Amino acid sequence: MTEILPVDLSDVREIPEEIIASVRQSVEVTFESISGSRPGFVESGGQDAPMNGIIGHITVFNSQHTLTLMVAIPRETALSLSEVFCGMEIPFESDDMGDLVGEVSNILAGEVAANAEQVGFAGQSSLPTVTRGSDLKLFLPNKPPTAQMRFEGSGGGFWVNLALCESRRRK
């Protein structure tokens, strides 16, 4: 039931604004529910320089399309996030930090799935994966439609990058 998107995305150059707006709203609501204050959307967009941090990867998908979300969180923001989410600072290098970012990504994907359904993109979310490291740079594919969003919250800045592609068809 993806009425706002054609099945074939070969002629689609941008993610529809309705989907971007629903993701933005989802990010703002999710992070506000965690930290108690709504993060501000920064017009300038994506991550330009490599960062030391952690990235949560998750998708919202249906039989026709997949919307990939990458939540890039710098180290200091992740530490602040752990304090408000868990009530204490979690060591950045610990497995618990990976679990925290995976859980935040999962919460965000649930919110994205609910909001995107309101604009005609019904889907379910995948299991999250998490990448941690230094000098991380997010690269978005150059063929499918993509979008980059930057946010500044009370605990620091973070990015959400999106890619929209066709779901793999089985033969």
JOWO-V752482 format. One record per backbone hydrogen bond with DSSP energy under -1.0 kcal/mol. NH is the residue of the N-H (numbers start at 1). CO is the residue of the C=O. If there is no record, write none. Layout:
nh->NH co->CO
nh->NH co->CO
//
This chain:
nh->5 co->2
nh->12 co->9
nh->20 co->16
nh->21 co->17
nh->22 co->18
nh->23 co->19
nh->24 co->20
nh->25 co->21
nh->26 co->22
nh->27 co->23
nh->28 co->24
nh->29 co->25
nh->30 co->26
nh->31 co->27
nh->32 co->28
nh->33 co->29
nh->34 co->30
nh->35 co->31
nh->36 co->32
nh->40 co->152
nh->42 co->150
nh->45 co->42
nh->51 co->136
nh->53 co->133
nh->54 co->73
nh->55 co->131
nh->56 co->71
nh->57 co->129
nh->58 co->69
nh->60 co->67
nh->61 co->124
nh->62 co->65
nh->66 co->165
nh->67 co->60
nh->68 co->163
nh->69 co->58
nh->70 co->161
nh->71 co->56
nh->72 co->159
nh->73 co->54
nh->75 co->52
nh->78 co->74
nh->79 co->75
nh->80 co->76
nh->81 co->77
nh->82 co->78
nh->83 co->79
nh->84 co->80
nh->85 co->81
nh->86 co->82
nh->87 co->83
nh->94 co->91
nh->98 co->94
nh->99 co->95
nh->100 co->96
nh->101 co->97
nh->102 co->98
nh->103 co->99
nh->104 co->100
nh->105 co->101
nh->106 co->102
nh->107 co->103
nh->108 co->104
nh->109 co->105
nh->110 co->106
nh->111 co->107
nh->112 co->108
nh->113 co->109
nh->114 co->110
nh->115 co->111
nh->116 co->112
nh->117 co->113
nh->119 co->116
nh->120 co->117
nh->121 co->116
nh->124 co->61
nh->126 co->59
nh->129 co->57
nh->131 co->55
nh->133 co->53
nh->136 co->51
nh->147 co->162
nh->149 co->160
nh->151 co->158
nh->152 co->40
nh->153 co->156
nh->156 co->153
nh->158 co->151
nh->159 co->72
nh->160 co->149
nh->161 co->70
nh->162 co->147
nh->163 co->68
nh->164 co->145
nh->165 co->66
nh->167 co->64
//
